[in-house]
Amino acid sequence: MLFHVKMTVNIPLDMDPARAEQIKAEEKALAQRLQHEGKWRHLWRIAGQYANYSLFDVDSTQELHDILMQLPLFPYMDIEVDALCRHASSIHADDR
């Protein structure tokens, strides 16, 4: 199942800078692992924002939910999710 996810990060201004850097490093490591596994298929930064558009390829909505909940930055994110399905006019057979 494919999901388009927008994640906007809102780290509190009063968070200890060392803690913020630690959380960001943990987030990066997990995001890269999930990309290598093929679960987090694409990741794009939104210019001028601390936000991204991502494409997830997972087996279920529950799996997506579990992945998002384990992100170290999850408590500081606003997340929007759109489920995707094939378009009848798409020329690509594999959704890639």
C-alpha positions as CSV (number, residue, x, y, z in Angstrom):
1,M,0.0,0.0,0.0
2,L,1.3,3.4,-0.9
3,F,0.9,6.5,1.3
4,H,1.8,10.1,0.7
5,V,2.8,11.7,4.0
6,K,3.5,15.3,4.9
7,M,5.4,15.7,8.1
8,T,5.9,19.2,9.6
9,V,8.4,19.3,12.5
10,N,7.8,21.8,15.4
11,I,10.6,21.3,17.9
12,P,10.0,23.5,20.9
13,L,12.2,26.6,21.0
14,D,13.1,25.9,24.6
15,M,14.3,22.3,24.0
16,D,17.9,21.7,25.0
17,P,20.0,22.0,21.8
18,A,22.0,18.8,22.6
19,R,18.7,16.9,23.1
20,A,17.3,18.2,19.8
21,E,20.5,17.1,18.0
22,Q,20.3,13.7,19.5
23,I,16.6,13.3,18.4
24,K,17.5,14.5,14.9
25,A,20.4,12.0,14.7
26,E,18.1,9.1,15.8
27,E,15.4,10.2,13.3
28,K,18.0,10.3,10.5
29,A,19.2,6.8,11.3
30,L,15.7,5.3,11.4
31,A,14.6,7.1,8.3
32,Q,17.7,5.8,6.4
33,R,17.1,2.2,7.7
34,L,13.5,2.3,6.6
35,Q,14.6,3.6,3.1
36,H,17.0,0.7,2.8
37,E,14.2,-1.7,3.7
38,G,12.0,-0.2,1.0
39,K,9.3,1.0,3.5
40,W,10.1,4.7,3.2
41,R,10.4,4.8,-0.6
42,H,10.9,8.5,-1.2
43,L,11.8,11.5,1.0
44,W,11.7,15.2,-0.2
45,R,12.4,18.3,1.8
46,I,9.8,21.1,1.4
47,A,11.8,24.2,0.5
48,G,11.7,26.9,3.2
49,Q,10.1,24.7,5.8
50,Y,11.1,22.2,8.4
51,A,8.9,19.7,6.7
52,N,9.0,16.9,4.2
53,Y,6.9,14.9,1.7
54,S,7.4,11.2,1.9
55,L,6.1,8.2,0.1
56,F,5.7,5.0,2.2
57,D,5.3,1.5,0.7
58,V,3.9,-0.7,3.5
59,D,1.6,-3.7,3.9
60,S,-1.2,-1.9,5.9
61,T,-2.4,1.3,7.5
62,Q,-1.5,-0.2,10.8
63,E,2.1,-0.7,9.7
64,L,2.3,2.9,8.5
65,H,0.8,4.0,11.9
66,D,3.4,2.0,13.8
67,I,6.3,3.4,11.7
68,L,5.1,7.0,12.2
69,M,4.6,6.5,16.0
70,Q,8.2,5.2,16.4
71,L,9.8,8.2,14.7
72,P,11.9,10.0,17.4
73,L,10.5,13.4,16.1
74,F,6.8,12.1,16.2
75,P,5.9,14.0,19.4
76,Y,6.9,17.2,17.6
77,M,5.2,16.6,14.2
78,D,2.0,17.5,12.5
79,I,1.4,14.7,10.1
80,E,-1.0,14.4,7.1
81,V,-1.6,11.1,5.4
82,D,-3.1,10.3,2.0
83,A,-3.7,6.7,0.9
84,L,-2.7,6.3,-2.8
85,C,-4.0,3.8,-5.4
86,R,-3.3,3.3,-9.1
87,H,-4.7,5.8,-11.6
88,A,-6.4,4.3,-14.6
89,S,-4.3,6.7,-16.9
90,S,-0.9,5.7,-15.4
91,I,1.5,4.3,-17.9
92,H,3.6,2.6,-15.2
93,A,2.6,-1.0,-14.2
94,D,4.6,-1.1,-11.0
95,D,3.7,2.2,-9.3
96,R,7.4,3.2,-9.2
